[in-house]
Amino acid sequence: MKENVVQQKSFAFAIRVVNAYKYLTEQKKEFVLSKQLLRSGTSIGANVEEATGGQSKKDFIAKISISYKEARETKYWLNLLTATDY
């Protein structure tokens, strides 16, 4: 099977998001924003996986579009956490 860079990178990013969530909740005691980050950041790779197994081109495009939206949302939460000194 051919190597899929997007799958690999989105999975690696999800690992970093999980580790950031653990840090934020354990060390900084931040639970609300970090939960949003966890949900959107791990959803990117999950939707990439679904897109890869899509039943049609239309299905693939729909799932990849969701991944893109989740990536933008994740960027928002990261920016907000940074701006509020977490």
C-alpha positions as CSV (number, residue, x, y, z in Angstrom):
1,M,0.0,0.0,0.0
2,K,1.2,3.5,-0.9
3,E,2.4,5.7,2.0
4,N,0.0,8.5,2.8
5,V,1.8,11.6,4.1
6,V,-1.5,13.3,5.2
7,Q,-2.5,10.3,7.3
8,Q,0.9,10.2,8.9
9,K,1.1,13.9,9.7
10,S,-2.5,14.1,10.9
11,F,-1.8,11.2,13.3
12,A,1.4,12.7,14.5
13,F,-0.4,16.0,15.1
14,A,-3.2,14.2,17.0
15,I,-0.5,12.7,19.3
16,R,0.9,16.2,20.0
17,V,-2.6,17.5,20.7
18,V,-3.3,14.7,23.2
19,N,0.0,15.5,24.9
20,A,-0.8,19.2,25.0
21,Y,-4.2,18.3,26.5
22,K,-2.6,16.3,29.2
23,Y,-0.2,19.1,30.0
24,L,-2.9,21.7,30.1
25,T,-5.2,19.7,32.3
26,E,-2.5,18.3,34.7
27,Q,-0.1,21.3,34.9
28,K,-2.1,24.4,34.1
29,K,-5.5,23.1,35.4
30,E,-7.2,24.3,32.2
31,F,-10.2,22.2,31.3
32,V,-12.6,24.0,29.0
33,L,-10.4,25.3,26.1
34,S,-8.1,22.2,26.2
35,K,-11.1,19.9,25.7
36,Q,-12.1,21.9,22.6
37,L,-8.5,21.6,21.4
38,L,-8.6,17.9,22.0
39,R,-11.8,17.3,20.1
40,S,-11.0,19.4,17.1
41,G,-7.3,18.4,16.9
42,T,-7.9,14.7,17.0
43,S,-10.9,15.0,14.6
44,I,-8.6,16.1,11.8
45,G,-6.9,12.7,11.5
46,A,-10.1,10.7,12.1
47,N,-11.7,12.5,9.1
48,V,-8.7,12.0,7.0
49,E,-8.9,8.2,7.7
50,E,-12.6,8.3,6.8
51,A,-11.9,10.2,3.6
52,T,-9.2,7.6,2.6
53,G,-11.8,4.9,2.9
54,G,-14.5,7.0,1.2
55,Q,-16.9,5.1,-1.1
56,S,-16.9,7.8,-3.8
57,K,-15.1,11.0,-4.8
58,K,-17.9,13.0,-3.4
59,D,-17.6,11.1,0.0
60,F,-13.8,11.7,0.0
61,I,-14.2,15.5,-0.7
62,A,-16.8,15.8,2.1
63,K,-14.6,14.1,4.7
64,I,-11.5,16.1,3.6
65,S,-13.5,19.3,3.8
66,I,-14.5,18.4,7.4
67,S,-10.8,17.8,8.2
68,Y,-9.9,21.2,6.8
69,K,-12.6,22.9,9.0
70,E,-11.4,21.0,12.1
71,A,-7.9,22.2,11.3
72,R,-9.0,25.8,11.2
73,E,-10.9,25.3,14.5
74,T,-7.9,23.8,16.1
75,K,-5.8,26.8,15.0
76,Y,-8.3,29.0,16.7
77,W,-8.1,27.1,20.0
78,L,-4.3,27.1,19.8
79,N,-4.3,30.9,19.2
80,L,-6.7,31.5,22.0
81,L,-4.7,29.4,24.5
82,T,-1.6,31.3,23.4
83,A,-3.2,34.7,23.7
84,T,-4.5,33.9,27.2
85,D,-1.0,32.7,28.4
86,Y,-1.7,29.0,28.7
